[in-house]
Amino acid sequence: MSDPHAHKDDQSLSPHKEHANLPRGYRILAGHPSIPEYLALRRQAGGLSPKTAIQAEKAMGGSWYAAYIVSTKANPDATQHLNESQADLMNRNEGETAVAMARVIGDGGWYFHIIDFAVLPKHQRKGLGQALMADILNRIRKEAPPGAYVNLIANDKGQALYGKFGFKEPVGDLGMELRMEYPEGAGPDDEKIPRVDETRAG
Ligand SMILES: CC(C)(COP(=O)(O)OP(=O)(O)OC[C@H]1O[C@@H](n2cnc3c(N)ncnc32)[C@H](O)[C@@H]1OP(=O)(O)O)[C@@H](O)C(=O)NCCC(=O)NCCS
């Protein structure tokens, strides 16, 4: 496998200075939504495959960073504006619901992979995706040593959003994937997939 870092040093992070103001009625928080919210966001945003609660639980344990946006419908004055700052670490308020999320898995040194980018349909095209991306890139800039390599897989909807932040098609390299099937009778609609620790215990 080629080392993507070897020839993309200076292109890995866009020089674009991110800033994103959330529209009124939303707050961005560092961390993950609840597991049911995570599953619902993946199911309902459109275009993402459904996952099981077991997958969600383990996935969240493996994040390098995550952020999500809540609707503050119950308290619209609580809108938070991001201005090159990190996501708010404040606790979730009563009545706020998760409407968007994104996660980063990474080694903290140089490799960062952005995943789980999802905004509920009713809340799309309001700048929430942009706010999440700005927050994630600010976090990487702040925490990672210079020269980070950030990548993601973009579908049609995502391409224009990510392009605004300087993401480009890799030159010369080809993304490859391997999808492992669920065991027969198991899958996102049930919880028959054994936990890894239970499998090992046997
Ligand atoms: C892709 C997604 C995360 C974008 O989130 P969003 O909050 O709607 O994005 P924003 O409002 O911040 O949009 C920022 C820019 O991205 C582009 N964009 C966003 N949605 C788009 C769409 N459906 N079609 C074309 N461009 C789009 C536009 O350039 C937009 O700027 P504009 O509204 O000023 O024209 C959201 O559509 C989503 O969750 N889709 C379903 C799940 C998914 O596909 N995830 C991404 C996997 S790669």
Ligand as a Chemical Component Dictionary entry (heavy atoms), coordinates in Angstrom:
data_LIG
# 
_chem_comp.id                   LIG 
_chem_comp.type                 NON-POLYMER 
_chem_comp.pdbx_formal_charge   0 
_chem_comp.three_letter_code    LIG 
# 
loop_
_chem_comp_atom.comp_id 
_chem_comp_atom.atom_id 
_chem_comp_atom.alt_atom_id 
_chem_comp_atom.type_symbol 
_chem_comp_atom.charge 
_chem_comp_atom.model_Cartn_x 
_chem_comp_atom.model_Cartn_y 
_chem_comp_atom.model_Cartn_z 
_chem_comp_atom.pdbx_ordinal 
LIG C1  C1  C 0 -24.011 15.414 2.971  1  
LIG C2  C2  C 0 -24.625 16.074 4.202  2  
LIG C3  C3  C 0 -23.845 15.632 5.423  3  
LIG C4  C4  C 0 -24.525 17.600 4.042  4  
LIG O1  O1  O 0 -24.983 18.196 5.247  5  
LIG P1  P1  P 0 -25.727 19.599 5.253  6  
LIG O2  O2  O 0 -25.888 20.043 6.642  7  
LIG O3  O3  O 0 -26.964 19.518 4.447  8  
LIG O4  O4  O 0 -24.662 20.508 4.494  9  
LIG P2  P2  P 0 -24.560 22.093 4.549  10 
LIG O5  O5  O 0 -25.909 22.708 4.711  11 
LIG O6  O6  O 0 -23.519 22.481 5.525  12 
LIG O7  O7  O 0 -24.083 22.360 3.071  13 
LIG C5  C5  C 0 -22.827 22.917 2.778  14 
LIG C6  C6  C 0 -22.625 22.832 1.279  15 
LIG O8  O8  O 0 -22.492 21.487 0.854  16 
LIG C7  C7  C 0 -23.117 21.335 -0.432 17 
LIG N1  N1  N 0 -24.275 20.425 -0.316 18 
LIG C8  C8  C 0 -24.880 20.013 0.808  19 
LIG N2  N2  N 0 -25.902 19.180 0.515  20 
LIG C9  C9  C 0 -25.920 19.054 -0.830 21 
LIG C10 C10 C 0 -26.741 18.342 -1.740 22 
LIG N3  N3  N 0 -27.756 17.593 -1.328 23 
LIG N4  N4  N 0 -26.486 18.473 -3.057 24 
LIG C11 C11 C 0 -25.474 19.254 -3.499 25 
LIG N5  N5  N 0 -24.659 19.969 -2.675 26 
LIG C12 C12 C 0 -24.876 19.854 -1.366 27 
LIG C13 C13 C 0 -23.524 22.705 -0.875 28 
LIG O9  O9  O 0 -22.428 23.288 -1.560 29 
LIG C14 C14 C 0 -23.758 23.375 0.449  30 
LIG O10 O10 O 0 -23.650 24.771 0.404  31 
LIG P3  P3  P 0 -24.962 25.636 0.010  32 
LIG O11 O11 O 0 -26.119 25.124 0.805  33 
LIG O12 O12 O 0 -24.541 27.014 0.380  34 
LIG O13 O13 O 0 -25.146 25.439 -1.457 35 
LIG C15 C15 C 0 -26.125 15.715 4.334  36 
LIG O14 O14 O 0 -26.757 15.955 3.094  37 
LIG C16 C16 C 0 -26.379 14.284 4.747  38 
LIG O15 O15 O 0 -26.365 13.946 5.911  39 
LIG N6  N6  N 0 -26.671 13.420 3.756  40 
LIG C17 C17 C 0 -27.060 12.057 4.046  41 
LIG C18 C18 C 0 -25.925 11.225 4.621  42 
LIG C19 C19 C 0 -24.711 11.326 3.752  43 
LIG O16 O16 O 0 -24.820 11.245 2.538  44 
LIG N7  N7  N 0 -23.565 11.549 4.388  45 
LIG C20 C20 C 0 -22.348 11.884 3.705  46 
LIG C21 C21 C 0 -21.647 10.692 3.276  47 
LIG S1  S1  S 0 -20.260 11.161 2.309  48 
# 
loop_
_chem_comp_bond.comp_id 
_chem_comp_bond.atom_id_1 
_chem_comp_bond.atom_id_2 
_chem_comp_bond.value_order 
_chem_comp_bond.pdbx_ordinal 
LIG C1  C2  SING 1  
LIG C2  C3  SING 2  
LIG C2  C4  SING 3  
LIG C2  C15 SING 4  
LIG C4  O1  SING 5  
LIG O1  P1  SING 6  
LIG P1  O2  DOUB 7  
LIG P1  O3  SING 8  
LIG P1  O4  SING 9  
LIG O4  P2  SING 10 
LIG P2  O5  DOUB 11 
LIG P2  O6  SING 12 
LIG P2  O7  SING 13 
LIG O7  C5  SING 14 
LIG C5  C6  SING 15 
LIG C6  O8  SING 16 
LIG C6  C14 SING 17 
LIG O8  C7  SING 18 
LIG C7  N1  SING 19 
LIG C7  C13 SING 20 
LIG N1  C8  SING 21 
LIG N1  C12 SING 22 
LIG C8  N2  DOUB 23 
LIG N2  C9  SING 24 
LIG C9  C10 SING 25 
LIG C9  C12 DOUB 26 
LIG C10 N3  SING 27 
LIG C10 N4  DOUB 28 
LIG N4  C11 SING 29 
LIG C11 N5  DOUB 30 
LIG N5  C12 SING 31 
LIG C13 O9  SING 32 
LIG C13 C14 SING 33 
LIG C14 O10 SING 34 
LIG O10 P3  SING 35 
LIG P3  O11 DOUB 36 
LIG P3  O12 SING 37 
LIG P3  O13 SING 38 
LIG C15 O14 SING 39 
LIG C15 C16 SING 40 
LIG C16 O15 DOUB 41 
LIG C16 N6  SING 42 
LIG N6  C17 SING 43 
LIG C17 C18 SING 44 
LIG C18 C19 SING 45 
LIG C19 O16 DOUB 46 
LIG C19 N7  SING 47 
LIG N7  C20 SING 48 
LIG C20 C21 SING 49 
LIG C21 S1  SING 50 
# 
